[in-house]
Amino acid sequence: ETMSARGITVPTPIQTAAVPLVLKGENAILHAETGSGKSLAFLLPTLARLGLLRGQGALPKAGGGDGELAAENGGGEEDETGTMLVLSPTRELAVQ
């Protein structure tokens, strides 16, 4: 709902290329014009992998393979915690 309210209803080309890679836990280097959706191309799948996107149309939480998020916590159960570090080269980009 939040994205639709902001006019975001269809992924941009950079998002279409990057989201599947990031969801799998693969590295991705994105190069595109300002305003092309690079930030969301990284953030949305990362939030989904952390299980922070839920609701209608949310991306599925990743699991399995090299992109596995669950860690063994002594008993082999899934650890539902995670950490995301976002680095920004400039204050202007951090505000965005």
DSSP file (Angstrom, degrees, kcal/mol; ACC not computed):
  #  RESIDUE AA STRUCTURE BP1 BP2  ACC     N-H-->O    O-->H-N    N-H-->O    O-->H-N    TCO  KAPPA ALPHA  PHI   PSI    X-CA   Y-CA   Z-CA
    1    1 A E     >        0   0    0      0, 0.0     4,-2.5     0, 0.0     5,-0.2   0.000 360.0 360.0 360.0 -43.1    0.0    0.0    0.0
    2    2 A T  H  >  +     0   0    0      1,-0.2     4,-0.9     2,-0.2     6,-0.2   0.916 360.0  45.0 -62.5 -44.1    2.8    2.4    0.9
    3    3 A M  H >4>S+     0   0    0      1,-0.2     5,-2.8     2,-0.2     3,-0.6   0.913 112.5  51.1 -68.2 -41.4    4.6    2.0   -2.4
    4    4 A S  H >45S+     0   0    0      1,-0.2     3,-1.8     3,-0.2    -2,-0.2   0.896 105.7  56.2 -61.3 -39.7    1.4    2.2   -4.4
    5    5 A A  H 3<5S+     0   0    0     -4,-2.5    -1,-0.2     1,-0.3    -2,-0.2   0.775 107.0  50.6 -63.3 -25.2    0.5    5.4   -2.6
    6    6 A R  T <<5S-     0   0    0     -4,-0.9    -1,-0.3    -3,-0.6    -2,-0.2   0.304 124.8-103.8 -94.4   8.2    3.9    6.8   -3.7
    7    7 A G  T < 5S+     0   0    0     -3,-1.8     2,-0.9     1,-0.2     3,-0.2   0.633  78.9 134.6  82.5  14.1    3.2    5.8   -7.3
    8    8 A I      < +     0   0    0     -5,-2.8    -1,-0.2     1,-0.2    -2,-0.2  -0.835  12.8 132.2 -99.9 102.4    5.5    2.8   -7.3
    9    9 A T        +     0   0    0     -2,-0.9    -1,-0.2     1,-0.3    -5,-0.1   0.589  63.2  41.9-123.4 -20.3    3.6    0.0   -9.0
   10   10 A V  S    S-     0   0    0     -3,-0.2    -1,-0.3     0, 0.0     2,-0.0  -0.994  85.2-111.7-132.3 135.6    6.0   -1.5  -11.5
   11   11 A P        -     0   0    0      0, 0.0    26,-0.1     0, 0.0    -2,-0.0  -0.349  31.1-121.6 -66.4 146.4    9.7   -2.3  -11.0
   12   12 A T     >  -     0   0    0     24,-0.1     4,-2.6    25,-0.1     5,-0.2  -0.345  32.9 -99.0 -76.5 166.7   12.2   -0.2  -13.0
   13   13 A P  H  > S+     0   0    0      0, 0.0     4,-1.8     0, 0.0     5,-0.2   0.888 125.2  50.9 -56.5 -40.0   14.6   -2.0  -15.3
   14   14 A I  H  > S+     0   0    0     22,-0.3     4,-2.2     1,-0.2     5,-0.2   0.875 111.2  48.5 -67.2 -35.2   17.4   -1.8  -12.7
   15   15 A Q  H  > S+     0   0    0     21,-0.3     4,-2.5     2,-0.2    -1,-0.2   0.893 108.3  53.9 -69.0 -40.1   15.1   -3.3  -10.1
   16   16 A T  H  < S+     0   0    0     -4,-2.6    -2,-0.2     1,-0.2    -1,-0.2   0.872 114.9  41.6 -61.0 -36.8   14.0   -6.1  -12.4
   17   17 A A  H  < S+     0   0    0     -4,-1.8     4,-0.5    -5,-0.2    -2,-0.2   0.872 122.8  36.5 -77.7 -37.6   17.7   -7.0  -13.0
   18   18 A A  H  X S+     0   0    0     -4,-2.2     4,-2.4    -5,-0.2     3,-0.4   0.862  99.4  69.6 -89.9 -37.8   18.9   -6.6   -9.4
   19   19 A V  H  X S+     0   0    0     -4,-2.5     4,-2.7     1,-0.2     5,-0.2   0.887  98.7  50.2 -55.9 -46.8   16.1   -7.9   -7.1
   20   20 A P  H  > S+     0   0    0      0, 0.0     4,-1.3     0, 0.0    -1,-0.2   0.894 112.8  48.3 -59.7 -37.5   16.4  -11.6   -8.0
   21   21 A L  H  4>S+     0   0    0     -4,-0.5     5,-2.4    -3,-0.4     4,-0.4   0.937 113.5  45.4 -66.2 -46.6   20.1  -11.5   -7.4
   22   22 A V  H ><5S+     0   0    0     -4,-2.4     3,-1.2     1,-0.2    -1,-0.2   0.878 108.9  56.4 -67.1 -37.4   19.9   -9.8   -4.0
   23   23 A L  H 3<5S+     0   0    0     -4,-2.7    -1,-0.2    -5,-0.3    -2,-0.2   0.852 106.6  50.9 -61.3 -32.9   17.0  -12.1   -3.0
   24   24 A K  T 3<5S-     0   0    0     -4,-1.3    -1,-0.3    -5,-0.2    -2,-0.2   0.554 120.0-112.3 -80.1  -7.4   19.4  -15.1   -3.6
   25   25 A G  T < 5 +     0   0    0     -3,-1.2    -3,-0.2    -4,-0.4     2,-0.1   0.640  69.2 143.9  85.5  14.4   22.1  -13.4   -1.5
   26   26 A E      < -     0   0    0     -5,-2.4    -1,-0.3    -6,-0.2     2,-0.2  -0.477  55.9-100.5 -84.9 158.6   24.3  -12.8   -4.5
   27   27 A N        -     0   0    0     -2,-0.1     2,-0.4     2,-0.0    -1,-0.1  -0.491  40.5-172.9 -74.4 147.3   26.5   -9.7   -4.9
   28   28 A A        -     0   0    0     -2,-0.2     2,-0.5    -6,-0.0   -10,-0.0  -0.983  17.0-165.1-145.3 132.4   25.3   -7.0   -7.1
   29   29 A I        -     0   0    0     -2,-0.4     2,-0.4     2,-0.0    -2,-0.0  -0.981  19.2-161.0-114.7 121.6   26.9   -3.8   -8.4
   30   30 A L        -     0   0    0     -2,-0.5     2,-0.4     2,-0.0    -2,-0.0  -0.856  13.6-178.8-110.1 137.1   24.3   -1.5   -9.9
   31   31 A H        +     0   0    0     -2,-0.4     2,-0.3   -17,-0.0    -2,-0.0  -0.959  28.3 123.2-134.3 115.6   25.0    1.4  -12.2
   32   32 A A        -     0   0    0     -2,-0.4     3,-0.1   -18,-0.0     4,-0.1  -0.969  59.4 -69.7-161.2 169.5   22.2    3.6  -13.4
   33   33 A E    >   -     0   0    0     -2,-0.3     3,-1.5     1,-0.1     5,-0.3  -0.157  61.7 -84.5 -63.6 158.3   21.0    7.2  -13.5
   34   34 A T  T 3  S+     0   0    0      1,-0.2    -1,-0.1     2,-0.1     0, 0.0  -0.424 118.0  25.2 -59.9 135.2   19.9    9.1  -10.5
   35   35 A G  T 3  S+     0   0    0     -2,-0.1    -1,-0.2    -3,-0.1    -2,-0.1   0.566  84.6 118.7  85.7   9.4   16.2    8.3   -9.7
   36   36 A S  S <  S-     0   0    0     -3,-1.5   -22,-0.3    -4,-0.1   -21,-0.3   0.565  89.1-101.5 -86.1  -8.2   16.3    4.9  -11.5
   37   37 A G  S  > S+     0   0    0     -4,-0.1     4,-1.8   -23,-0.1     5,-0.1   0.669  73.6 140.7 100.0  19.1   15.4    3.0   -8.3
   38   38 A K  H  > S+     0   0    0     -5,-0.3     4,-1.4     1,-0.2     5,-0.2   0.907  71.4  54.3 -60.9 -42.6   18.8    1.6   -7.3
   39   39 A S  H >> S+     0   0    0      1,-0.2     4,-3.0     2,-0.2     3,-0.6   0.932 111.5  43.9 -60.4 -46.2   18.2    2.2   -3.6
   40   40 A L  H 3> S+     0   0    0      1,-0.2     4,-2.0     2,-0.2    -1,-0.2   0.823 105.0  64.7 -67.2 -29.5   14.9    0.2   -3.6
   41   41 A A  H 3< S+     0   0    0     -4,-1.8    -1,-0.2     1,-0.2    -2,-0.2   0.833 115.4  30.4 -62.4 -31.2   16.6   -2.5   -5.8
   42   42 A F  H <X S+     0   0    0     -4,-1.4     4,-1.4    -3,-0.6    -2,-0.2   0.866 122.1  48.2 -89.0 -45.4   18.9   -3.2   -2.8
   43   43 A L  H  X S+     0   0    0     -4,-3.0     4,-3.0    -5,-0.2     5,-0.3   0.902 105.0  54.1 -70.6 -44.0   16.6   -2.3    0.1
   44   44 A L  H  X S+     0   0    0     -4,-2.0     4,-2.2     1,-0.2    -1,-0.2   0.944 113.0  40.9 -61.3 -50.1   13.4   -4.2   -0.7
   45   45 A P  H  > S+     0   0    0      0, 0.0     4,-2.5     0, 0.0    -1,-0.2   0.860 115.2  53.1 -67.3 -30.3   15.0   -7.6   -1.2
   46   46 A T  H  X S+     0   0    0     -4,-1.4     4,-1.6     2,-0.2    -2,-0.2   0.932 110.4  46.6 -67.0 -44.5   17.2   -7.1    1.8
   47   47 A L  H  <>S+     0   0    0     -4,-3.0     5,-2.9     1,-0.2     6,-0.6   0.880 112.5  51.4 -62.6 -37.4   14.2   -6.2    4.0
   48   48 A A  H ><5S+     0   0    0     -4,-2.2     3,-1.3    -5,-0.3    -2,-0.2   0.911 107.3  52.3 -65.1 -42.0   12.4   -9.3    2.5
   49   49 A R  H 3<5S+     0   0    0     -4,-2.5    -1,-0.2     1,-0.3    -2,-0.2   0.826 108.9  50.9 -63.9 -30.6   15.3  -11.5    3.4
   50   50 A L  T 3<5S-     0   0    0     -4,-1.6    -1,-0.3    -5,-0.1    -2,-0.2   0.499 117.4-116.6 -83.3  -3.5   15.2  -10.2    6.9
   51   51 A G  T < 5S+     0   0    0     -3,-1.3    -3,-0.2    -4,-0.3    -2,-0.1   0.725  80.5 123.4  78.1  21.7   11.5  -11.0    7.1
   52   52 A L      < +     0   0    0     -5,-2.9     2,-0.6    -6,-0.2    -4,-0.2   0.494  53.0  76.1 -96.3  -4.3   10.5   -7.3    7.5
   53   53 A L        +     0   0    0     -6,-0.6     2,-0.3     6,-0.1    -2,-0.1  -0.938  60.3 152.1-107.2 118.7    8.2   -7.1    4.5
   54   54 A R        +     0   0    0     -2,-0.6     2,-0.2     2,-0.1     5,-0.1  -0.930  23.8  59.0-139.1 163.6    4.9   -8.7    5.0
   55   55 A G  S >  S-     0   0    0     -2,-0.3     3,-2.1     3,-0.1     2,-0.1  -0.535  91.2 -10.4 110.4-177.1    1.4   -8.3    3.8
   56   56 A Q  T 3  S+     0   0    0      1,-0.3    -2,-0.1    -2,-0.2     0, 0.0  -0.322 132.6   3.2 -60.5 125.2   -0.3   -8.5    0.4
   57   57 A G  T 3  S+     0   0    0      1,-0.2    -1,-0.3    -2,-0.1     2,-0.0   0.516  91.4 150.4  79.4   5.6    2.2   -8.6   -2.4
   58   58 A A    <   -     0   0    0     -3,-2.1    -1,-0.2     1,-0.1    -3,-0.1  -0.346  53.6-102.2 -69.4 152.3    5.3   -8.7   -0.1
   59   59 A L        -     0   0    0    -15,-0.1    -6,-0.1     1,-0.1    -1,-0.1  -0.456  42.7-104.5 -70.1 145.7    8.4  -10.5   -1.4
   60   60 A P        -     0   0    0      0, 0.0     2,-0.3     0, 0.0    -1,-0.1  -0.399  36.1-103.3 -70.8 150.3    8.9  -14.0    0.1
   61   61 A K        -     0   0    0      1,-0.1   -12,-0.2   -10,-0.1   -13,-0.1  -0.575  42.5-119.0 -71.7 132.9   11.5  -14.4    2.8
   62   62 A A        +     0   0    0     -2,-0.3     7,-0.3   -17,-0.2     2,-0.3  -0.314  41.6 161.4 -72.6 154.7   14.6  -16.1    1.3
   63   63 A G        +     0   0    0      5,-0.1     5,-0.1     1,-0.1     4,-0.1  -0.938  30.6  32.9-169.2 151.7   15.8  -19.4    2.4
   64   64 A G  S >  S+     0   0    0     -2,-0.3     3,-0.7     1,-0.2    -1,-0.1   0.050  82.5  41.7  87.4 162.7   18.0  -22.3    1.3
   65   65 A G  G >  S-     0   0    0      1,-0.2     3,-1.4     2,-0.2    -1,-0.2  -0.100 117.9 -31.9  63.3-159.4   21.1  -22.4   -0.7
   66   66 A D  G 3  S+     0   0    0      1,-0.3    -1,-0.2    -3,-0.1    -2,-0.1   0.710 136.5  60.8 -67.2 -20.7   24.0  -20.0   -0.5
   67   67 A G  G <  S+     0   0    0     -3,-0.7    -1,-0.3    -4,-0.1    -2,-0.2   0.230  73.3 144.6 -91.7  15.1   21.6  -17.2    0.4
   68   68 A E    <   -     0   0    0     -3,-1.4    -5,-0.1     1,-0.2    -3,-0.1  -0.295  28.5-174.2 -59.0 130.0   20.3  -19.0    3.6
   69   69 A L        +     0   0    0     -7,-0.3    -1,-0.2   -20,-0.1    -6,-0.1   0.782  54.5  95.0 -93.0 -33.1   19.6  -16.5    6.4
   70   70 A A        -     0   0    0      8,-0.1     2,-0.4    10,-0.1     8,-0.1  -0.350  58.0-163.5 -66.0 136.6   18.8  -19.0    9.2
   71   71 A A        -     0   0    0      8,-0.2     2,-0.3     6,-0.1     8,-0.3  -0.902  26.5-105.2-119.2 149.6   21.7  -19.7   11.4
   72   72 A E        -     0   0    0     -2,-0.4     6,-0.1     1,-0.1     0, 0.0  -0.568  28.4-169.2 -72.2 133.5   22.2  -22.6   13.8
   73   73 A N        -     0   0    0      4,-0.5     2,-0.3    -2,-0.3    -1,-0.1  -0.241  62.3 -76.9-117.5  43.4   21.7  -21.4   17.3
   74   74 A G  S    S+     0   0    0      1,-0.1    -2,-0.1     3,-0.1     0, 0.0  -0.200 133.0  55.1  94.6 -43.3   22.9  -24.4   19.2
   75   75 A G  S    S-     0   0    0     -2,-0.3     3,-0.1     2,-0.1    -1,-0.1   0.350 111.7-109.8-105.3   5.3   19.7  -26.4   18.6
   76   76 A G  S    S+     0   0    0      1,-0.3     2,-0.1    -5,-0.0    -4,-0.1   0.568  73.3 137.5  79.7   7.6   19.6  -26.2   14.9
   77   77 A E        -     0   0    0      1,-0.1    -4,-0.5    -7,-0.0    -1,-0.3  -0.464  62.8 -92.2 -84.0 160.3   16.5  -23.9   15.0
   78   78 A E        -     0   0    0     -2,-0.1     2,-0.7    -6,-0.1    -6,-0.1  -0.501  30.2-138.0 -72.3 138.2   16.2  -20.9   12.7
   79   79 A D        -     0   0    0     -8,-0.3    -8,-0.2    -2,-0.2    -1,-0.1  -0.884  11.8-163.3 -95.1 116.6   17.5  -17.6   14.2
   80   80 A E        +     0   0    0     -2,-0.7     2,-0.2   -10,-0.1    -1,-0.1   0.327  58.5  95.5 -87.1   7.8   14.9  -14.9   13.2
   81   81 A T        +     0   0    0      2,-0.0     2,-0.3   -30,-0.0    -2,-0.1  -0.608  47.2 166.1 -95.7 160.5   17.2  -12.0   13.9
   82   82 A G        -     0   0    0     -2,-0.2     2,-0.4     2,-0.0   -32,-0.0  -0.979  24.4-135.5-162.4 167.9   19.3  -10.2   11.3
   83   83 A T        -     0   0    0     -2,-0.3     2,-0.4     2,-0.0    -2,-0.0  -0.992   8.9-166.5-134.7 139.9   21.3   -7.1   10.7
   84   84 A M        -     0   0    0     -2,-0.4     2,-0.5     2,-0.0    -2,-0.0  -0.994   5.1-162.7-127.6 126.1   21.4   -4.7    7.8
   85   85 A L        -     0   0    0     -2,-0.4     2,-0.6     2,-0.0    -2,-0.0  -0.940   5.6-165.6-108.2 122.8   24.2   -2.2    7.4
   86   86 A V        -     0   0    0     -2,-0.5     2,-0.4     2,-0.0    -2,-0.0  -0.945   4.1-166.0-112.1 118.9   23.5    0.7    5.0
   87   87 A L        -     0   0    0     -2,-0.6    -2,-0.0     2,-0.0     0, 0.0  -0.828   1.9-168.1-103.7 142.1   26.5    2.7    3.9
   88   88 A S        -     0   0    0     -2,-0.4     6,-0.1     1,-0.1    -2,-0.0  -0.997  18.5-151.7-131.4 131.6   26.1    6.0    2.2
   89   89 A P  S    S+     0   0    0      0, 0.0     2,-0.3     0, 0.0    -1,-0.1   0.711  82.5  28.9 -75.8 -18.4   28.9    8.0    0.5
   90   90 A T  S  > S-     0   0    0      1,-0.1     4,-1.6     0, 0.0     5,-0.1  -0.957  74.5-122.5-139.9 158.1   27.3   11.4    1.0
   91   91 A R  H  > S+     0   0    0     -2,-0.3     4,-1.9     1,-0.2     5,-0.2   0.867 112.3  58.9 -64.7 -37.3   24.9   13.0    3.5
   92   92 A E  H  > S+     0   0    0      1,-0.2     4,-1.3     2,-0.2    -1,-0.2   0.911 107.5  44.9 -59.7 -44.4   22.5   13.8    0.7
   93   93 A L  H  4 S+     0   0    0      1,-0.2    -1,-0.2     2,-0.2    -2,-0.2   0.843 108.9  57.3 -69.4 -32.7   22.1   10.2   -0.2
   94   94 A A  H  < S+     0   0    0     -4,-1.6    -1,-0.2     1,-0.2    -2,-0.2   0.881 103.7  53.3 -65.0 -36.7   21.7    9.2    3.4
   95   95 A V  H  <        0   0    0     -4,-1.9    -1,-0.2     1,-0.3    -2,-0.2   0.868 360.0 360.0 -65.5 -36.2   18.8   11.6    3.7
   96   96 A Q     <        0   0    0     -4,-1.3    -1,-0.3    -5,-0.2    -2,-0.2   0.509 360.0 360.0 -61.5 360.0   17.1    9.9    0.8
